[in-house]
Amino acid sequence: MARPLRFRYSPESWSEQRVRRQILQPLRNNIGARAVSPRFDVNGGWETHRFEMQNGDVALFARRDEEAYWMGNTETPQSLWKTDKYGWREIPYTVSRWAQRELLADLHEADPWLADYPHISWFFLPVFMSKDGRESTRRFFREYAGGFPDAGRREATRFFESVLETGALDPYRHTMSGKLGTSNHVDHVRMSAAMGEFIAAKLLVDAGYDVTPEIEVTTGHSLDYRADDGDTSTLVEVTRPQPPADRAAASPVAAVRETAETKATGQLAEHGGGAVLFVDCSSFRDDAWAAVRGERPEVSHRPAVVYRARPSGHVEGYSKGSVPLELETAFEFVDR
């Protein structure tokens, strides 16, 4: 399975003739590539190339002097196999910006409705245009409302647009967008769980915290977030129970308990305490959440917060134990 899109860097000189001989010709022979004019110009002395394949793949190449960058959701020409890979923030801005404009135009041509959501389009571009995941990741938003039940694609996408427009996760774009995956099929459970981390980020940011994802701890694990308010830091781990129809649990309450117990007796137990468990029930429909809201079941870890978010932005839940986070401005506590 291919990873989210990154750039390959070649510290060599590339002439027009070499591009045709070592890039275009092999791709033409293998998958019917053709060279077309790039959609956009770029400054800084870069010569740019765009290659389109018969199967819908696209590749971009920018060169100048003694260096060049390649990006594509297609096979890599053999002449570039031994090159190093770099993220979008690790290469010259002019090249990154040019590639972004090219691929965003392609994305919005294929899925015009995403043009209304510029932050979603930009943030998830590395997976929306990836080799294996370009269909499944877009379909997850288009047909599965980003994991929200009983919701339309537009209201769900507006919610996640509001998460990303804060810019809080921009520095971690490659890691966080990659959580959606690049599988060639929609894995609804895994993808919904990934979006639960974005919901958690929204809660923390709305409550006034700075968030840093993927915090390595001494056990060798990584916890989902560190939340900082300038004075204190709190570790947060997120889990997302699936409704009973999607799992073996007999009831919504059992689903919450069992999912929380898996985290509490596994990753959090090995960590040894000090983290807050976020139990995100946003996959639950109204009736399932009503059962959890009414009973407020215990979970196997303290402190913990159990909640459900809706695309409208309304979030409600309850807490267990002494939660070292001030979350009242982010959602409604039904137990207070």
C-alpha positions in Angstrom: 0.0 0.0 0.0 1.5 3.4 -1.1 2.0 6.1 1.5 0.7 9.7 1.4 2.3 11.7 -1.4 5.8 13.0 -0.8 8.6 14.4 -3.0 11.7 12.6 -4.3 14.8 14.7 -4.5 17.5 14.2 -7.2 20.7 16.2 -6.6 21.7 15.9 -10.2 21.4 17.9 -13.4 18.4 17.1 -15.6 18.3 18.3 -19.2 15.2 18.2 -21.4 16.7 15.3 -23.2 17.3 13.3 -20.0 13.8 13.9 -18.8 12.4 12.5 -22.0 14.8 9.5 -22.1 14.7 8.5 -18.4 11.3 9.6 -17.3 8.8 10.0 -20.1 9.9 7.1 -22.3 9.8 4.4 -19.6 6.5 5.7 -18.4 5.1 5.8 -21.9 6.2 2.2 -22.5 4.8 0.9 -19.3 1.6 2.8 -18.7 1.0 5.0 -21.6 2.3 8.3 -20.3 2.2 11.5 -22.2 3.8 14.9 -21.5 1.3 17.8 -21.2 1.7 21.4 -20.3 1.5 22.1 -16.5 -1.6 24.0 -15.4 0.3 26.6 -13.5 3.6 28.5 -13.8 6.3 28.6 -11.2 9.1 31.1 -10.5 12.6 30.7 -9.1 14.2 29.4 -12.3 12.4 26.0 -12.2 11.5 24.1 -15.4 8.4 22.1 -14.8 6.9 19.0 -16.4 3.6 17.2 -16.1 2.9 13.6 -17.1 -0.5 12.0 -17.4 -1.1 8.3 -17.7 -3.8 6.4 -19.5 -5.0 4.9 -16.1 -5.6 8.4 -14.6 -2.2 8.7 -12.7 -0.3 11.9 -12.8 3.3 12.9 -12.1 5.0 16.2 -11.6 8.7 17.0 -12.1 10.5 20.3 -11.4 14.2 20.8 -12.2 16.9 23.5 -12.2 20.7 23.6 -12.2 21.9 20.6 -10.2 18.6 19.4 -8.6 15.1 18.2 -9.3 12.0 17.1 -7.5 9.5 14.4 -8.5 6.0 13.6 -7.2 3.5 11.2 -8.6 0.7 8.8 -7.7 2.1 6.4 -10.3 5.1 4.2 -10.7 8.5 5.8 -10.1 10.9 5.7 -13.0 13.9 3.5 -12.3 16.2 6.5 -12.6 14.7 7.9 -9.5 14.4 4.8 -7.4 17.4 5.6 -5.1 16.4 9.2 -4.4 15.5 10.4 -0.9 11.9 11.3 0.0 10.9 14.6 1.6 7.7 16.1 3.0 5.8 19.1 1.7 7.5 21.5 4.2 11.0 20.1 3.6 11.4 21.3 0.0 11.5 24.8 -1.6 8.2 26.5 -1.1 7.9 27.5 -4.8 8.0 23.8 -5.8 5.7 22.7 -3.1 3.2 25.4 -3.9 3.3 24.6 -7.6 2.6 20.9 -7.0 -0.1 21.8 -4.6 -1.9 24.0 -7.1 -1.6 21.3 -9.8 -3.0 18.6 -7.6 -5.7 20.7 -6.1 -7.0 21.5 -9.6 -7.0 17.8 -10.4 -8.8 17.0 -7.2 -11.5 19.6 -7.7 -12.0 18.6 -11.3 -12.6 15.0 -10.2 -14.7 15.9 -7.1 -16.0 19.5 -7.6 -17.9 19.5 -4.3 -14.6 19.5 -2.4 -13.7 22.9 -3.8 -16.1 24.4 -1.2 -13.8 23.1 1.6 -10.3 24.5 1.0 -8.9 23.4 4.3 -10.1 19.8 3.9 -8.8 19.8 0.3 -5.4 21.0 1.2 -4.9 19.1 4.4 -5.8 15.7 3.0 -4.3 16.3 -0.5 -1.5 13.8 0.2 -4.1 11.0 0.6 -6.8 12.4 -1.6 -4.4 12.2 -4.5 -2.3 9.2 -3.4 -1.8 6.2 -5.6 -4.0 3.7 -3.8 -6.1 5.9 -1.6 -7.4 8.6 -3.9 -10.8 6.9 -4.4 -11.4 5.5 -1.0 -10.5 8.6 1.0 -12.7 10.9 -1.0 -15.5 8.3 -1.0 -15.3 8.2 2.9 -16.2 11.9 3.0 -18.6 11.8 0.1 -20.6 8.6 1.0 -19.9 8.0 4.6 -20.0 11.6 5.9 -16.6 11.3 7.5 -17.8 8.7 10.0 -20.9 10.6 11.3 -24.1 8.5 11.3 -27.4 10.2 10.1 -25.5 13.0 8.5 -25.0 14.4 5.0 -21.6 14.8 3.4 -21.7 18.6 3.4 -22.6 19.1 7.1 -20.0 16.5 8.1 -17.3 18.0 5.9 -18.2 21.5 7.2 -17.5 20.2 10.7 -14.0 18.9 9.8 -13.4 22.1 7.8 -13.9 24.0 11.1 -11.4 21.7 12.8 -8.7 22.3 10.2 -9.2 26.0 9.6 -7.8 26.8 13.0 -4.4 25.7 11.6 -3.6 23.9 14.9 -2.7 20.7 13.0 -1.0 22.2 10.0 2.6 21.4 11.2 1.5 17.8 11.5 -0.2 17.5 8.2 1.7 14.5 6.9 1.2 12.4 10.0 -2.4 13.3 10.6 -3.6 13.1 7.0 -1.9 9.7 6.8 -4.1 8.4 9.6 -7.0 8.3 7.1 -4.9 5.8 5.2 -4.1 5.0 1.6 -6.0 1.7 1.3 -7.8 1.2 -2.0 -11.1 0.4 -0.2 -13.1 2.2 2.5 -12.4 0.8 5.9 -15.2 2.6 7.7 -14.3 1.5 11.2 -10.6 2.4 10.9 -11.3 5.7 9.1 -13.9 6.7 11.6 -11.5 6.0 14.4 -8.9 8.2 12.7 -11.4 11.1 12.4 -12.1 10.7 16.1 -8.6 12.1 16.7 -9.6 15.2 14.7 -12.7 15.6 16.8 -10.6 15.3 19.9 -8.2 18.0 18.6 -11.2 20.3 18.0 -12.4 19.9 21.6 -8.9 20.7 23.0 -8.4 23.7 20.7 -11.8 25.0 21.4 -11.0 24.7 25.1 -7.9 26.9 24.6 -5.2 24.2 24.5 -2.3 23.9 22.0 -2.1 20.3 20.7 0.8 18.2 19.7 0.0 14.8 18.2 1.9 11.4 18.5 3.7 11.9 21.8 6.2 9.1 22.4 6.3 7.8 26.0 8.8 5.6 27.8 7.0 2.4 27.0 7.7 2.8 23.4 4.1 3.7 22.6 2.8 7.0 21.3 -0.2 8.7 22.9 -2.5 10.7 20.6 -2.0 14.2 22.0 -0.3 16.5 24.5 -2.5 19.4 25.4 -0.7 22.5 26.7 -2.1 25.7 28.2 1.1 27.5 28.9 1.3 26.2 32.5 0.6 22.5 32.3 0.8 19.7 29.9 -1.7 16.8 29.8 -1.5 13.6 27.7 -4.6 12.4 25.9 -5.4 9.1 24.3 -8.5 8.7 22.1 -10.6 5.7 21.5 -13.8 5.4 19.5 -16.3 2.6 20.2 -18.4 1.3 17.4 -22.1 1.0 17.8 -23.4 -2.5 18.6 -24.5 -3.2 15.0 -20.9 -2.9 14.0 -19.3 -5.0 16.8 -20.0 -8.0 19.1 -21.1 -5.9 22.1 -24.7 -6.4 23.0 -25.5 -2.8 23.8 -24.2 0.7 23.4 -23.2 0.8 27.1 -21.3 -2.5 26.7 -19.6 -1.1 23.6 -18.3 1.9 25.6 -17.1 -0.3 28.5 -15.4 -2.9 26.3 -13.6 -0.4 24.1 -12.4 1.7 27.1 -11.2 -1.5 28.8 -9.2 -2.5 25.8 -7.3 0.8 26.0 -7.1 0.8 29.8 -5.7 -2.8 30.1 -3.3 -2.3 27.1 -1.6 0.8 26.0 -2.6 3.0 29.0 -1.8 0.3 31.6 1.7 0.0 30.1 2.1 3.7 30.2 1.4 3.7 33.9 -1.1 6.5 34.3 -1.2 10.2 33.9 -3.1 10.3 30.7 -6.7 11.3 30.1 -8.8 8.8 28.1 -11.2 10.4 25.6 -14.0 8.0 24.6 -15.5 9.3 21.4 -19.0 8.0 20.8 -19.6 10.1 17.6 -20.3 6.9 15.7 -23.4 6.3 17.8 -26.9 7.2 16.5 -29.3 9.2 18.7 -30.9 6.2 20.4 -27.5 4.5 21.1 -26.1 7.7 22.6 -29.2 8.2 24.6 -28.6 4.9 26.4 -25.0 5.8 27.2 -26.0 9.4 28.2 -28.7 8.1 30.5 -26.6 5.4 32.2 -23.2 7.1 32.1 -21.3 3.9 32.5 -18.0 3.5 34.3 -15.0 3.0 32.2 -11.8 1.1 33.2 -9.6 4.1 33.3 -9.6 7.4 35.2 -9.5 10.2 34.4 -11.8 9.9 31.4 -14.2 11.8 29.3 -17.0 10.1 27.4 -18.7 12.2 24.7 -20.5 12.4 21.3 -20.0 15.2 18.7 -22.5 16.1 16.0 -21.7 17.8 12.7 -23.5 20.9 14.0 -20.6 21.4 16.4 -22.6 20.4 19.5 -20.7 18.1 21.8 -22.0 16.6 25.0 -20.7 14.0 27.5 -19.7 13.2 31.0 -16.4 12.7 32.9 -15.1 10.1 35.3 -12.4 10.9 37.8 -10.5 14.2 38.2 -9.9 15.4 34.7 -7.0 17.9 34.6 -8.4 19.7 31.6 -10.9 22.7 31.5 -13.3 21.6 28.8 -16.5 23.4 29.8 -16.1 25.9 26.9 -15.8 23.0 24.4 -18.8 20.9 25.2 -21.8 20.4 27.5 -21.3 18.1 30.5 -24.5 16.3 31.2 -23.3 15.2 34.7 -22.7 18.7 36.0 
